[in-house]
Amino acid sequence: MGTINLAEGLPATVGVLGGGRMGAGIAHAFLMGGAKVIVVERDEQAAQGARERVESSVAKSIERGAVDGNLDEIVEGFSTSVDYADFGGCDLVVEAVPEDPQLKAEALTAVEAQLGKGAFLATNTSSLSVTKLAGHLGRPERFLGLHFFNPVPASTLIEVVIAERTSPEAEAAARGWVAGLGKTAVVVRDAPGFASSRLGVAIALEAMRMVQEGVASAQDIDNAMVLGYKHPTGPLRTTDIVGLDVRLGIAEYLASTLGERFAPPQILRDKVARGELGRKSGKGFYDWT
């Protein structure tokens, strides 16, 4: 693949199911590591959108000097498809569809049916039970969570989530993938919200309650966390980047499993109901227009 060499520990061929913001970021990361990558989407229009997102992201990395080589050389190893059968030659497939348990279970089952016996399968869920998702699979020992963070190219963290039946081989392989991507692995046992979402959402929900109660503005709350606690972005700006609808779904799941301390505040429900979903809609706790 031109001047791009495969980083040690990475799979040679990686599939990504779903080419939205997260899926495209995951594809970008593995391409930068030298792997061949295929993104499968629901239709041709979505596949074209995924291709444009990945190529644009790679081009920006080249412009910043984050990677050597040129766009044509790097994307030579990138393809898109609308057929799950094209995952057949992959060593690893990462599922990156929306945070809906039934949708993820159906997608993972369909992907696994196409994989060779030696391939690994991972979910990018940020909060759903990896063990429950594994219950739908025929080879749960080769399945685990790989929770990437947005934006994937800039983030240095990947949360590796070990389900009840994840094998030591799969865990060791995942540690190698993360190292090969030049990122740091945080390995956690499957539990509601894992480590990152549970802590991050708890802070974000309290920040929302403070806005709701008129304690301080969103900007001042975020500045307190950025300047006082060295967060790269504050909890409310991060919520806008992640998506208020995504945060609401995670909070509702955590409330159902961990209790009322994760109950979504009314301000979050109201904003989602009005279509104020954050950066992707142009407005959330901030104006992104």
C-alpha positions as CSV (number, residue, x, y, z in Angstrom):
1,M,0.0,0.0,0.0
2,G,2.5,2.6,-1.2
3,T,4.8,3.9,1.5
4,I,2.4,2.9,4.3
5,N,3.7,-0.1,6.3
6,L,1.5,-2.3,8.6
7,A,2.2,-1.4,12.2
8,E,3.2,-4.3,14.4
9,G,0.2,-6.0,16.1
10,L,-2.5,-4.7,13.7
11,P,-4.7,-7.1,11.6
12,A,-3.9,-7.0,7.9
13,T,-7.5,-6.5,6.9
14,V,-10.1,-4.7,9.0
15,G,-13.8,-4.3,8.4
16,V,-16.0,-1.6,9.9
17,L,-19.8,-1.9,9.9
18,G,-21.2,1.6,9.7
19,G,-19.4,4.6,8.1
20,G,-20.8,7.5,10.2
21,R,-18.6,9.8,12.3
22,M,-17.3,7.0,14.5
23,G,-17.1,4.3,11.9
24,A,-15.2,6.7,9.6
25,G,-12.8,7.6,12.4
26,I,-12.2,3.9,13.2
27,A,-11.5,3.2,9.5
28,H,-9.1,6.2,9.4
29,A,-7.2,4.9,12.4
30,F,-6.6,1.5,10.9
31,L,-5.7,2.9,7.5
32,M,-3.1,5.1,9.2
33,G,-1.7,2.0,10.8
34,G,-1.3,0.4,7.3
35,A,-4.2,-2.1,7.4
36,K,-6.5,-2.6,4.5
37,V,-10.0,-1.4,5.5
38,I,-13.4,-2.0,4.2
39,V,-16.5,-0.1,5.4
40,V,-19.9,-1.7,4.8
41,E,-23.0,0.5,4.8
42,R,-26.7,0.1,4.3
43,D,-26.9,1.5,0.8
44,E,-24.8,3.1,-1.9
45,Q,-25.6,6.6,-0.8
46,A,-24.4,5.9,2.7
47,A,-21.3,4.1,1.4
48,Q,-20.4,7.1,-0.7
49,G,-20.8,9.3,2.3
50,A,-18.5,7.1,4.3
51,R,-15.9,7.2,1.6
52,E,-16.0,11.0,1.5
53,R,-15.7,11.2,5.3
54,V,-12.7,8.8,5.5
55,E,-10.8,10.4,2.5
56,S,-11.4,13.9,3.9
57,S,-10.1,12.8,7.3
58,V,-7.0,11.2,5.8
59,A,-6.3,14.3,3.7
60,K,-6.5,16.5,6.8
61,S,-4.0,14.2,8.6
62,I,-1.6,14.5,5.7
63,E,-2.0,18.3,5.7
64,R,-1.1,18.4,9.4
65,G,2.0,16.3,8.8
66,A,0.6,13.6,11.0
67,V,1.4,10.9,8.4
68,D,3.8,10.4,5.6
69,G,2.7,9.5,2.1
70,N,0.0,10.9,-0.1
71,L,-3.8,10.4,-0.2
72,D,-3.8,8.1,-3.2
73,E,-1.3,5.7,-1.6
74,I,-3.2,5.5,1.7
75,V,-6.7,5.1,0.3
76,E,-5.5,2.5,-2.1
77,G,-6.2,0.1,0.7
78,F,-9.6,1.5,1.5
79,S,-12.9,0.3,0.0
80,T,-16.7,0.5,0.7
81,S,-19.5,-2.0,0.1
82,V,-23.1,-2.6,0.8
83,D,-22.6,-6.4,1.1
84,Y,-21.8,-8.1,4.4
85,A,-20.2,-10.9,2.4
86,D,-17.3,-8.6,1.7
87,F,-16.3,-9.0,5.4
88,G,-15.3,-12.6,4.6
89,G,-11.6,-11.9,4.2
90,C,-11.3,-9.7,7.3
91,D,-9.1,-10.5,10.3
92,L,-11.2,-8.1,12.5
93,V,-14.5,-6.4,12.1
94,V,-15.6,-3.5,14.3
95,E,-19.3,-2.8,14.5
96,A,-20.1,0.9,14.7
97,V,-23.9,1.2,14.2
98,P,-26.2,3.3,16.4
99,E,-26.6,2.5,20.1
100,D,-29.7,0.3,19.8
101,P,-29.4,-3.1,21.4
102,Q,-31.6,-5.0,18.9
103,L,-29.9,-3.3,15.9
104,K,-26.5,-4.1,17.2
105,A,-27.4,-7.7,18.0
106,E,-28.9,-8.3,14.5
107,A,-25.9,-6.6,12.9
108,L,-23.3,-8.6,14.8
109,T,-25.0,-11.9,14.1
110,A,-25.1,-11.0,10.4
111,V,-21.4,-10.1,10.4
112,E,-20.3,-13.1,12.3
113,A,-22.0,-15.4,9.7
114,Q,-19.5,-14.1,7.1
115,L,-16.3,-14.3,9.1
116,G,-13.7,-17.0,9.0
117,K,-13.2,-19.0,12.2
118,G,-10.0,-17.2,13.0
119,A,-11.4,-13.7,12.7
120,F,-12.3,-11.5,15.6
121,L,-15.4,-9.4,16.1
122,A,-15.8,-6.2,18.2
123,T,-18.4,-3.7,19.1
124,N,-17.8,0.0,19.5
125,T,-20.7,0.4,22.0
126,S,-20.1,3.1,24.6
127,S,-22.4,1.6,27.2
128,L,-24.4,-1.5,26.2
129,S,-23.6,-4.8,27.8
130,V,-21.0,-6.6,25.7
131,T,-21.8,-9.9,27.4
132,K,-25.5,-9.6,26.4
133,L,-24.5,-8.8,22.8
134,A,-22.2,-11.9,22.9
135,G,-25.1,-14.0,23.8
136,H,-26.4,-13.7,20.2
137,L,-23.1,-15.0,18.7
138,G,-21.8,-18.5,17.9
139,R,-18.2,-17.6,18.8
140,P,-18.4,-15.3,21.9
141,E,-14.8,-16.1,22.8
142,R,-13.7,-14.1,19.8
143,F,-15.8,-11.1,20.6
144,L,-15.2,-8.1,22.8
145,G,-15.7,-4.3,23.1
146,L,-13.5,-1.8,21.4
147,H,-14.8,1.6,22.6
148,F,-13.1,4.3,20.5
149,F,-13.4,8.0,21.4
150,N,-14.6,10.9,19.3
151,P,-12.7,12.2,17.4
152,V,-11.0,8.9,16.8
153,P,-7.9,10.2,14.9
154,A,-7.0,12.7,17.7
155,S,-8.0,10.5,20.7
156,T,-5.2,8.5,22.3
157,L,-7.5,6.1,24.3
158,I,-9.4,2.9,23.4
159,E,-11.4,1.2,26.1
160,V,-11.1,-2.6,25.7
161,V,-14.2,-4.3,27.2
162,I,-13.9,-7.9,28.2
163,A,-17.2,-9.9,28.2
164,E,-17.8,-13.0,30.3
165,R,-16.7,-15.4,27.5
166,T,-14.0,-13.3,25.8
167,S,-10.9,-15.4,25.5
168,P,-7.5,-14.4,26.8
169,E,-6.4,-14.7,23.1
170,A,-8.9,-12.0,22.1
171,E,-7.8,-9.7,25.0
172,A,-4.2,-10.1,24.1
173,A,-4.9,-9.4,20.4
174,A,-6.9,-6.3,21.3
175,R,-4.0,-4.9,23.4
176,G,-1.8,-5.4,20.3
177,W,-4.3,-3.6,18.0
178,V,-4.4,-0.6,20.3
179,A,-0.6,-0.5,20.6
180,G,-0.4,-0.8,16.8
181,L,-2.6,2.2,16.4
182,G,-0.4,4.2,18.7
183,K,-3.0,4.6,21.4
184,T,-3.4,3.5,25.0
185,A,-5.7,0.6,26.1
186,V,-7.8,0.8,29.2
187,V,-9.0,-2.8,29.9
188,V,-12.2,-3.1,31.8
189,R,-14.6,-6.0,32.6
190,D,-18.1,-5.7,31.2
191,A,-20.3,-3.5,33.4
192,P,-22.9,-0.8,32.7
193,G,-21.2,2.2,31.2
194,F,-17.7,0.5,31.5
195,A,-15.4,3.0,33.1
196,S,-15.3,6.0,30.7
197,S,-19.0,6.4,29.9
198,R,-20.0,5.9,33.5
199,L,-17.7,8.6,34.8
200,G,-18.1,10.9,31.8
201,V,-21.9,10.8,31.8
202,A,-22.1,11.3,35.5
203,I,-20.1,14.6,35.2
204,A,-22.1,15.7,32.1
205,L,-25.5,15.0,33.8
206,E,-24.5,17.1,36.8
207,A,-23.3,19.9,34.6
208,M,-26.7,19.8,32.8
209,R,-28.5,20.1,36.1
210,M,-26.3,23.1,37.0
211,V,-27.4,24.8,33.8
212,Q,-31.0,23.8,34.4
213,E,-30.8,25.3,38.0
214,G,-29.2,28.5,36.8
215,V,-26.0,27.9,38.7
216,A,-23.8,29.0,35.8
217,S,-23.7,29.1,32.1
218,A,-22.6,26.2,29.9
219,Q,-19.4,28.1,29.0
220,D,-18.5,28.8,32.6
221,I,-19.1,25.3,33.7
222,D,-16.9,24.0,30.9
223,N,-14.2,26.5,31.6
224,A,-14.1,25.4,35.2
225,M,-13.4,21.8,34.1
226,V,-10.9,22.8,31.4
227,L,-8.9,25.3,33.5
228,G,-9.4,23.7,36.9
229,Y,-9.2,20.0,36.1
230,K,-7.4,20.1,32.8
231,H,-10.2,18.5,30.8
232,P,-9.4,19.0,27.0
233,T,-13.1,20.1,26.6
234,G,-15.8,20.6,29.1
235,P,-18.6,18.1,29.8
236,L,-21.2,20.2,27.9
237,R,-19.1,20.9,24.8
238,T,-18.2,17.2,24.8
239,T,-21.9,16.4,25.0
240,D,-22.6,18.6,22.0
241,I,-19.8,16.8,20.1
242,V,-21.0,13.3,21.1
243,G,-24.7,14.2,20.4
244,L,-27.3,14.9,23.0
245,D,-29.5,12.1,21.7
246,V,-26.6,9.7,22.2
247,R,-26.0,11.0,25.7
248,L,-29.7,10.7,26.5
249,G,-29.7,7.0,25.4
250,I,-26.7,6.2,27.5
251,A,-28.1,8.0,30.5
252,E,-31.5,6.1,30.2
253,Y,-29.6,2.8,30.0
254,L,-27.4,3.6,33.0
255,A,-30.5,4.8,35.0
256,S,-32.2,1.4,34.2
257,T,-29.2,-0.6,35.4
258,L,-27.4,1.5,38.0
259,G,-30.2,3.6,39.5
260,E,-31.8,7.1,39.6
261,R,-28.5,8.9,40.0
262,F,-28.2,8.6,36.2
263,A,-31.7,9.8,35.5
264,P,-31.5,12.3,32.6
265,P,-32.3,15.9,33.6
266,Q,-35.3,17.6,32.0
267,I,-33.1,20.0,30.1
268,L,-31.5,17.1,28.2
269,R,-34.9,15.6,27.4
270,D,-36.3,18.9,26.2
271,K,-33.4,19.7,24.0
272,V,-33.5,16.3,22.3
273,A,-37.3,16.7,21.8
274,R,-36.6,20.0,20.1
275,G,-34.0,18.5,17.8
276,E,-31.1,20.3,19.5
277,L,-28.7,17.4,19.3
278,G,-25.4,19.3,19.4
279,R,-22.9,19.9,16.7
280,K,-24.6,17.6,14.2
281,S,-27.8,19.6,14.3
282,G,-26.2,23.1,14.7
283,K,-27.4,23.6,18.2
284,G,-27.1,21.9,21.6
285,F,-25.7,23.6,24.7
286,Y,-23.8,25.7,22.2
287,D,-24.6,27.3,18.9
288,W,-22.6,25.5,16.2
289,T,-24.0,27.4,13.2
